Amino acid sequence: MLQLISEVVTIMVVLALVWLAMLVASVVVLLALAALALTTPREQDGARTPSRR
């Protein structure tokens, strides 16, 4: 009986860790996309300014 309980607990812990890993990965992807969206106009402005001068 204790083995069954320990197996259920380990499965739940593994599922929780997988869910946390997916959550962290999605947050990292969103942050990377936001950083790209913020830096891209600045890079384009930086590329445009020498051509104006």
N, C-alpha and C positions, 0 to 999 in steps of 0.2 A: 504493500500500500504506500509506503514511503517513497518507493521508487517511482510510482505513478505520479505522486504529488510533485516530486522533484523534477520529473520529466516535463510536466505541465508548466511548472514555474520556469524552467530553462527555456521552453518554447516561447512562453510569453515574454521573457527577457530578450530573447533573440529578435522576436517580432518588434518589440519596442525599440531596440537598437537599430534595426533596419529602418523603422519609421523615422527615427531621429536622424539617421544618416540621409535619408531622402529629403527630409525637411531642410537640413543644413545645405545639402547640394542645391536644392531649389533656391534657397536664399542666396547662395554664392553665385548662381547663374544670374539671378535677378540683379545682384549688385554689379556683376561684370557687365551686363547689358546697360545698366544705368550709367556706369563709368564710361562705357563706349559712347553712349548717347551724349554724355556731357562733354567728353573730350573731342568728339568728331567736329562739332562746329568751331571749336577753338582752333583746331588744326587747319580747318578750311580757312578761317579768318587769317591765321598766320601765313597761309600760303597765298592768300589774296593780297595782303598788305605789301609784300615786296613788288608785286606786279603793278600796283597803283603808283608806287614810288618809281 
